């Protein structure tokens, strides 16, 4: 018997926040410091994956050790911070958030201490029962363990949860903890890659919420 879906977990970067251009620009800034190629948004969407160190290794065509990744990650995030004020919410983000009748929370791989005030600037804080970002000094890891802790802190059953995100890692994280997932084509990942993952795919956030409501 199917379990009713009562809770949405939203991804932030590339999903609610339309920051693809900034992410690509910041990535190019970081890899240029080690003579990497200039990536287009389309190339980024086809190649991006987590752990991000593995993505950098693919782009550079060589291994990237922990020390080098830590340096590249800091360069990326410094460039990203500098451009954050240029980013808007996804076109239908607010409408999609209003349309869900159950509870909602936000889980981002952006740093927690910066995420919380950022979400407040968009007026979205009251929408979410809980907001969690990354609580480590270096980013780039996979989301599954963070999603598990997020749902545990909320006291929400994963079987009653749908994660809406824009990456293969979102689908993998949801599967690992026993939640459902809807993938959104407007973010960091090529739509063909998302469809190949075998979970429902939406072209808008409003469509993602509709699919979540119908998800068994």
Backbone bond lengths (Angstrom), bond angles and torsions (degrees), N, CA, C in turn:
res aa  C-N    CA-C-N  psi(-1)  N-CA   C-N-CA  omega(-1)  CA-C   N-CA-C  phi
1 X - - - 1.466 - - 1.532 109.35 -
2 X 1.340 116.84 132.04 1.461 121.66 -177.41 1.526 111.15 -67.94
3 X 1.323 116.13 144.34 1.459 122.40 176.74 1.519 109.42 -93.75
4 X 1.330 116.57 131.03 1.469 120.27 179.47 1.521 110.14 -64.60
5 X 1.329 115.22 138.32 1.455 120.48 178.72 1.531 108.93 -90.39
6 X 1.324 116.22 118.22 1.463 120.87 -175.48 1.523 113.57 -117.52
7 X 1.332 117.15 -10.63 1.465 119.83 -175.55 1.530 111.03 -133.32
8 X 1.333 115.96 134.49 1.463 122.35 173.91 1.518 109.73 -107.32
9 X 1.326 116.36 134.16 1.456 122.62 166.83 1.523 107.32 -108.16
10 X 1.310 115.84 122.15 1.460 121.19 -179.91 1.528 110.79 -98.20
11 X 1.329 115.49 135.83 1.453 121.02 164.13 1.529 107.84 -76.65
12 X 1.323 117.41 157.56 1.461 121.56 -177.15 1.531 112.06 -104.34
13 X 1.334 116.61 -67.97 1.465 120.30 -175.07 1.531 110.78 -69.10
14 X 1.323 116.24 125.66 1.449 121.07 -179.74 1.511 114.10 81.88
15 X 1.324 116.81 -6.34 1.471 120.62 179.89 1.529 107.97 -116.90
16 X 1.312 118.12 -85.21 1.464 119.16 176.38 1.526 111.47 -69.19
17 X 1.328 116.62 -35.73 1.470 121.13 179.47 1.528 109.69 -99.25
18 X 1.312 116.21 125.02 1.466 122.11 -179.26 1.532 108.98 -86.67
19 X 1.319 116.02 84.21 1.471 119.78 -173.98 1.526 113.13 -123.26
20 X 1.329 117.98 22.00 1.459 120.36 -178.93 1.518 112.04 -57.07
21 X 1.327 117.98 -47.63 1.464 120.37 -177.69 1.514 111.59 -60.05
22 X 1.337 116.40 -41.55 1.461 120.20 179.45 1.525 111.22 -66.67
23 X 1.323 117.01 -40.16 1.464 120.46 179.45 1.527 110.57 -63.20
24 X 1.323 117.09 -43.28 1.463 119.94 -179.83 1.529 110.41 -66.15
25 X 1.326 117.06 -44.35 1.465 120.80 177.74 1.524 111.10 -59.85
26 X 1.321 117.21 -42.92 1.466 121.56 -178.79 1.523 111.30 -69.85
27 X 1.332 116.42 -37.24 1.466 120.45 175.77 1.526 110.30 -62.30
28 X 1.326 115.83 -46.50 1.462 119.50 178.89 1.527 111.84 -61.66
29 X 1.312 116.09 -37.58 1.477 120.11 178.05 1.524 110.19 -62.01
30 X 1.339 115.97 -42.37 1.463 119.88 -178.32 1.521 111.45 -68.48
31 X 1.320 117.84 -49.47 1.462 118.85 -173.98 1.533 112.03 -75.26
32 X 1.328 117.05 -18.37 1.469 119.02 174.47 1.516 111.17 -64.00
33 X 1.332 117.28 -25.89 1.468 120.35 -179.39 1.516 111.85 -70.22
34 X 1.348 116.88 -14.76 1.472 120.73 176.46 1.531 109.61 -122.43
35 X 1.351 114.77 30.10 1.466 121.73 175.30 1.522 113.27 62.29
36 X 1.337 116.49 34.53 1.458 120.13 177.08 1.517 111.84 -79.02
37 X 1.330 117.77 166.89 1.457 122.00 179.63 1.525 111.37 -74.71
38 X 1.318 115.80 163.51 1.470 121.32 173.64 1.518 107.91 -88.83
39 X 1.325 116.74 121.02 1.457 122.28 -177.67 1.521 111.21 -94.36
40 X 1.311 116.68 140.76 1.459 121.30 169.48 1.526 108.64 -86.62
41 X 1.336 117.76 162.15 1.462 118.55 174.70 1.529 112.95 -55.74
42 X 1.333 117.08 -38.47 1.461 120.39 -179.43 1.532 110.87 -64.99
43 X 1.322 116.56 -42.09 1.467 119.67 177.56 1.521 111.30 -63.69
44 X 1.316 116.31 -40.96 1.464 120.14 178.00 1.530 110.33 -61.30
45 X 1.300 117.27 -44.32 1.469 120.70 -176.61 1.534 111.59 -66.09
46 X 1.320 116.60 -31.60 1.463 120.03 178.72 1.529 111.18 -75.73
47 X 1.329 117.41 -36.65 1.464 120.89 -169.80 1.523 115.10 -99.58
48 X 1.345 119.02 -21.88 1.463 120.72 -170.37 1.527 112.16 -61.62
49 X 1.329 114.95 138.61 1.470 121.04 175.01 1.519 108.91 -159.33
50 X 1.309 114.61 165.02 1.458 121.75 173.04 1.522 109.29 -111.63
51 X 1.321 117.92 147.98 1.456 128.07 -1.36 1.525 111.90 -62.47
52 X 1.334 116.35 145.04 1.453 120.64 -176.23 1.526 111.41 -64.92
53 X 1.325 117.40 -27.21 1.463 119.93 175.65 1.525 110.99 -58.56
54 X 1.329 116.62 -37.44 1.467 120.25 178.06 1.526 110.98 -69.31
55 X 1.329 116.64 -36.92 1.463 120.79 175.67 1.528 110.40 -62.08
56 X 1.318 117.35 -46.63 1.462 120.38 177.83 1.536 110.71 -60.12
57 X 1.315 116.65 -40.27 1.463 119.84 178.65 1.528 111.02 -62.09
58 X 1.325 116.81 -41.30 1.472 120.71 177.34 1.525 110.62 -61.68
59 X 1.331 116.04 -46.14 1.461 121.12 -177.15 1.533 110.86 -64.86
60 X 1.322 116.50 -40.46 1.461 121.26 -176.55 1.528 113.20 -84.23
61 X 1.332 115.81 -16.51 1.452 119.77 -179.64 1.512 114.18 72.17
62 X 1.340 115.75 27.56 1.468 120.71 179.23 1.518 109.05 -160.22
63 X 1.308 116.05 168.86 1.458 120.34 179.95 1.528 110.92 -69.46
64 X 1.326 115.02 147.15 1.466 122.50 174.92 1.526 107.10 -123.36
65 X 1.321 117.10 112.24 1.469 118.92 -177.74 1.526 110.88 -81.58
66 X 1.323 116.34 174.00 1.460 121.09 -173.71 1.522 112.22 -61.19
67 X 1.325 116.83 -40.17 1.462 119.47 -178.68 1.521 111.18 -65.81
68 X 1.324 116.54 -43.80 1.465 119.14 179.20 1.517 110.94 -66.90
69 X 1.328 116.85 -41.20 1.456 118.23 178.76 1.525 111.16 -62.53
70 X 1.327 117.50 -40.43 1.454 119.73 178.14 1.521 111.69 -58.00
71 X 1.327 116.52 -40.30 1.468 120.12 178.99 1.529 110.80 -68.55
72 X 1.330 116.76 -45.41 1.461 120.19 179.32 1.530 111.52 -63.72
73 X 1.320 115.49 -36.81 1.466 119.61 179.92 1.527 110.78 -65.24
74 X 1.320 117.15 -40.22 1.469 119.95 177.92 1.530 111.34 -65.96
75 X 1.334 116.91 -40.57 1.460 120.20 178.07 1.527 110.05 -63.78
76 X 1.329 116.53 -44.41 1.466 120.58 177.14 1.517 111.32 -56.74
77 X 1.323 116.78 -50.24 1.463 119.52 -174.37 1.527 112.32 -69.43
78 X 1.317 117.78 -32.18 1.467 119.33 175.45 1.529 110.70 -63.96
79 X 1.336 116.08 -42.57 1.468 119.96 177.97 1.526 111.03 -67.27
80 X 1.318 115.62 -39.06 1.474 120.19 179.89 1.528 110.38 -63.62
81 X 1.312 117.15 -46.56 1.469 120.34 179.43 1.528 111.19 -57.43
82 X 1.320 116.20 -39.80 1.462 120.38 -176.47 1.522 112.46 -64.24
83 X 1.330 116.81 -24.73 1.463 119.84 -177.52 1.512 115.21 -106.36
84 X 1.321 117.73 2.52 1.467 120.15 -172.58 1.525 113.81 -59.76
85 X 1.323 117.18 -32.21 1.464 119.15 -177.91 1.522 112.50 -67.43
86 X 1.329 117.40 -10.81 1.470 120.79 178.71 1.520 112.30 -86.28
87 X 1.319 118.16 -8.45 1.469 121.70 -172.59 1.528 111.99 -91.81
88 X 1.312 115.19 137.47 1.463 122.15 174.74 1.523 109.20 -110.91
89 X 1.312 115.10 166.12 1.460 119.62 172.03 1.523 109.78 -67.16
90 X 1.324 116.61 156.92 1.458 120.94 171.81 1.527 108.65 -55.38
91 X 1.315 115.87 150.92 1.466 121.66 -169.31 1.524 113.69 -52.67
92 X 1.327 117.31 -41.73 1.474 119.42 -176.73 1.527 111.86 -112.38
93 X 1.326 117.26 23.77 1.465 120.09 -176.03 1.523 112.34 -59.63
94 X 1.327 116.95 -49.00 1.466 119.23 -176.31 1.523 111.44 -66.28
95 X 1.318 116.93 -39.57 1.469 120.38 177.00 1.527 110.55 -62.13
96 X 1.324 116.48 -43.44 1.464 120.18 -179.77 1.526 111.15 -62.92
97 X 1.318 117.24 -43.53 1.462 120.97 179.34 1.522 111.32 -61.53
98 X 1.331 116.94 -40.57 1.469 120.62 -179.82 1.523 112.66 -68.44
99 X 1.312 116.91 -24.06 1.468 120.01 -171.38 1.525 113.58 -83.65
100 X 1.319 118.20 -12.34 1.470 120.30 -178.54 1.521 110.15 -85.35
101 X 1.346 118.74 126.22 1.463 120.41 -175.61 1.522 114.73 -82.61
102 X 1.324 117.52 -15.42 1.456 120.46 -177.36 1.516 112.63 -94.87
103 X 1.321 116.39 -158.38 1.460 121.92 179.27 1.525 110.23 -86.66
104 X 1.349 115.22 158.73 1.450 121.21 -177.70 1.526 110.18 -141.68
105 X 1.322 115.26 150.86 1.458 121.06 175.29 1.520 108.56 -144.34
106 X 1.326 115.65 169.61 1.463 121.73 -176.22 1.520 109.52 -126.36
107 X 1.338 116.43 129.40 1.452 121.73 177.64 1.522 108.70 -130.39
108 X 1.326 115.76 116.64 1.460 121.56 -176.03 1.515 110.33 -123.85
109 X 1.332 115.67 153.96 1.452 121.04 172.61 1.534 110.89 -95.94
110 X 1.341 116.89 13.09 1.465 122.88 169.64 1.520 107.54 -85.29
111 X 1.319 117.15 154.09 1.459 121.39 -172.76 1.533 111.83 -62.87
112 X 1.335 114.97 132.28 1.463 121.18 -171.33 1.525 113.00 -56.99
113 X 1.322 117.88 -46.25 1.461 120.89 -175.30 1.526 112.35 -65.86
114 X 1.315 117.33 -21.05 1.457 121.14 176.23 1.527 111.62 -96.35
115 X 1.319 116.29 -29.96 1.464 121.06 -179.60 1.520 112.10 -64.17
116 X 1.329 116.59 -47.16 1.471 120.15 -173.08 1.531 111.98 -58.98
117 X 1.339 119.73 -50.58 1.475 117.95 177.43 1.527 112.69 -68.32
118 X 1.331 117.99 -28.49 1.461 120.20 177.90 1.523 110.89 -65.22
119 X 1.306 116.93 -45.83 1.465 120.65 178.38 1.527 110.40 -60.84
120 X 1.314 115.93 -37.15 1.469 120.50 178.61 1.522 111.42 -61.70
121 X 1.330 118.05 -36.17 1.468 120.05 -178.76 1.521 111.98 -64.85
122 X 1.320 117.13 -23.44 1.471 120.77 177.76 1.531 112.10 -91.76
123 X 1.323 117.07 0.69 1.456 120.99 177.69 1.517 114.79 73.73
124 X 1.335 117.00 22.43 1.466 120.13 -173.33 1.528 114.07 -101.53
125 X 1.314 117.76 -8.85 1.466 119.77 -173.60 1.529 113.74 -52.64
126 X 1.339 120.17 -44.14 1.471 119.15 -178.46 1.522 114.01 -65.24
127 X 1.318 117.73 -15.10 1.461 121.52 -178.32 1.522 111.88 -70.18
128 X 1.336 116.57 -27.94 1.458 120.47 -167.84 1.522 112.48 -107.83
129 X 1.325 115.36 136.22 1.459 120.27 173.53 1.523 111.21 -67.81
130 X 1.324 116.47 -31.79 1.462 120.34 -178.95 1.529 108.22 -152.61
131 X 1.319 116.10 143.63 1.467 122.79 175.34 1.525 107.28 -124.15
132 X 1.317 116.16 123.28 1.461 120.73 178.66 1.518 109.92 -128.71
133 X 1.329 115.19 132.60 1.451 122.06 170.74 1.511 109.97 -120.46
134 X 1.302 114.95 -172.03 1.461 121.82 -177.43 1.524 110.03 -73.34
135 X 1.313 115.72 132.68 1.460 120.74 179.61 1.530 111.63 -113.10
136 X 1.325 116.28 35.14 1.456 122.11 174.48 1.521 108.80 -124.58
137 X 1.323 116.82 166.36 1.465 120.66 -176.89 1.517 113.18 -80.18
138 X 1.335 116.35 -24.20 1.461 121.61 -178.67 1.519 108.68 -122.52
139 X 1.330 116.67 136.98 1.451 120.92 -178.64 1.518 111.93 -94.47
140 X 1.352 114.44 -161.44 1.450 120.26 171.32 1.505 117.08 95.52
141 X 1.329 119.03 -4.55 1.460 120.69 -176.72 1.527 110.57 -83.23
142 X 1.329 116.30 179.02 1.461 121.93 179.44 1.535 110.13 -81.02
143 X 1.342 115.76 162.79 1.469 121.19 -169.93 1.530 114.13 -92.70
144 X 1.324 119.57 -17.00 1.463 121.12 -167.72 1.522 113.84 -55.25
145 X 1.324 118.03 -48.67 1.471 119.77 -177.51 1.525 110.85 -66.46
146 X 1.324 117.35 -32.94 1.463 121.19 178.18 1.534 110.48 -68.49
147 X 1.322 116.23 -39.28 1.463 119.82 177.78 1.523 110.69 -66.02
148 X 1.315 117.03 -40.49 1.461 120.96 178.64 1.531 110.56 -59.82
149 X 1.328 117.49 -47.28 1.474 120.78 178.74 1.525 111.21 -64.94
150 X 1.323 116.93 -40.29 1.462 122.15 -179.89 1.528 110.96 -57.81
151 X 1.318 116.82 -48.36 1.463 120.37 -178.49 1.522 111.46 -70.49
152 X 1.336 116.33 -34.58 1.465 119.68 177.04 1.523 110.77 -63.18
153 X 1.328 116.78 -45.06 1.465 120.70 179.09 1.527 111.29 -63.87
154 X 1.310 117.22 -34.83 1.459 121.32 178.08 1.526 112.24 -74.44
155 X 1.328 116.69 -25.11 1.461 120.25 -172.56 1.511 112.45 72.69
156 X 1.336 115.76 32.00 1.454 121.72 -177.53 1.527 109.42 -104.47
157 X 1.323 116.51 136.29 1.459 122.43 177.77 1.536 109.23 -72.36
158 X 1.328 118.56 124.20 1.463 119.20 177.92 1.525 113.34 -55.79
159 X 1.330 117.12 -32.34 1.462 120.36 -179.58 1.521 112.29 -65.05
160 X 1.335 117.12 -19.59 1.459 121.93 178.84 1.523 112.13 -99.31
161 X 1.330 116.70 10.25 1.460 122.20 -169.74 1.522 111.71 -115.64
162 X 1.330 115.31 142.04 1.460 122.06 170.54 1.528 107.67 -123.10
163 X 1.333 116.27 128.30 1.462 122.77 173.78 1.523 108.47 -96.02
164 X 1.324 117.00 127.64 1.459 121.69 173.73 1.529 107.98 -106.99
165 X 1.332 115.70 118.36 1.454 120.80 -178.07 1.512 111.15 -149.05
166 X 1.329 114.93 -177.63 1.462 119.84 -172.82 1.524 113.41 -121.74
167 X 1.323 118.11 11.56 1.462 119.27 -175.50 1.520 111.35 -133.56
168 X 1.333 114.89 158.66 1.458 120.89 175.19 1.527 109.95 -59.21
169 X 1.320 116.35 -35.38 1.465 120.28 179.30 1.524 111.76 -61.79
170 X 1.340 118.02 -32.36 1.465 120.18 175.47 1.525 110.67 -62.62
171 X 1.334 116.07 -45.16 1.464 119.66 179.34 1.526 110.90 -64.97
172 X 1.327 116.42 -41.24 1.464 119.92 178.90 1.526 111.10 -63.25
173 X 1.344 116.49 -42.07 1.464 120.63 -179.72 1.525 110.93 -63.42
174 X 1.324 116.68 -45.10 1.462 120.32 179.69 1.527 110.74 -61.45
175 X 1.309 116.84 -44.81 1.460 120.54 179.69 1.528 110.83 -61.25
176 X 1.326 116.01 -41.36 1.463 120.14 -176.34 1.520 112.56 -64.47
177 X 1.336 117.20 -34.54 1.473 119.34 -178.48 1.518 113.19 -94.84
178 X 1.324 117.75 -6.96 1.466 120.55 179.41 1.512 114.75 92.79
179 X 1.341 117.14 18.52 1.464 121.60 175.96 1.532 109.72 -98.92
180 X 1.326 115.90 171.06 1.457 121.65 174.10 1.524 109.42 -96.07
181 X 1.337 116.34 168.85 1.452 119.90 -177.95 1.520 110.62 -146.91
182 X 1.328 116.03 140.25 1.455 124.05 167.88 1.522 106.79 -118.05
183 X 1.317 117.08 129.80 1.461 120.91 -179.85 1.520 110.41 -102.91
184 X 1.322 115.06 140.26 1.468 124.47 -174.14 1.525 109.57 -109.56
185 X 1.333 116.34 129.86 1.465 120.88 -172.73 1.523 114.19 -81.65
186 X 1.331 118.71 -5.16 1.455 120.66 -174.38 1.516 115.73 -88.49
187 X 1.325 117.95 7.82 1.454 120.71 -173.37 1.505 115.05 -109.33
188 X 1.346 116.22 -131.54 1.462 122.25 -168.29 1.523 114.57 -85.05
189 X 1.338 118.45 -6.91 1.464 119.85 -168.96 1.522 111.68 -121.80
190 X 1.314 115.89 138.85 1.458 122.28 177.56 1.533 110.30 -56.75
191 X 1.348 118.40 131.90 1.466 120.57 -177.64 1.524 114.13 -56.43
192 X 1.321 117.48 -34.89 1.463 119.83 178.69 1.515 112.08 -62.69
193 X 1.323 116.98 -39.16 1.464 120.66 176.75 1.524 111.10 -65.04
194 X 1.328 116.55 -39.74 1.467 119.82 179.45 1.531 110.77 -63.75
195 X 1.317 116.34 -45.59 1.479 120.05 -178.35 1.520 111.03 -64.60
196 X 1.314 117.00 -33.11 1.458 120.54 179.94 1.527 112.25 -69.31
197 X 1.338 117.22 -17.67 1.471 121.05 -178.59 1.529 111.78 -71.30
198 X 1.339 117.60 -21.90 1.456 119.87 173.77 1.515 116.12 89.27
199 X 1.335 117.62 16.83 1.461 121.63 173.69 1.525 107.81 -115.52
200 X 1.346 118.55 164.18 1.470 119.72 -179.90 1.519 111.98 -59.77
201 X 1.325 115.69 142.63 1.463 122.68 -177.21 1.522 108.91 -126.10
202 X 1.333 116.53 135.31 1.466 122.94 -178.75 1.517 109.99 -121.98
203 X 1.328 116.22 144.84 1.461 120.63 178.38 1.527 112.56 -89.38
204 X 1.323 117.33 -17.28 1.463 122.12 175.63 1.525 108.94 -132.65
205 X 1.328 116.47 161.56 1.459 119.52 177.86 1.522 111.43 -69.65
206 X 1.327 116.87 -34.00 1.465 119.68 177.14 1.521 110.89 -63.24
207 X 1.336 116.10 -40.14 1.460 119.71 176.03 1.523 110.46 -65.02
208 X 1.321 117.13 -37.31 1.463 120.42 178.34 1.522 111.50 -60.61
209 X 1.335 117.03 -41.04 1.464 120.43 178.42 1.531 110.61 -65.22
210 X 1.317 117.02 -41.32 1.477 120.60 177.22 1.525 110.37 -60.70
211 X 1.318 117.10 -44.13 1.463 120.45 178.59 1.521 111.30 -64.76
212 X 1.319 116.84 -37.78 1.460 120.78 178.10 1.531 111.12 -62.48
213 X 1.320 116.23 -39.99 1.461 120.86 -179.06 1.523 111.55 -66.20
214 X 1.324 116.52 -28.01 1.463 121.09 -178.31 1.522 113.13 -95.41
215 X 1.335 116.48 -3.26 1.463 121.08 -172.17 1.512 111.13 -72.55
216 X 1.334 115.37 131.64 1.469 120.37 176.40 1.515 109.98 -83.87
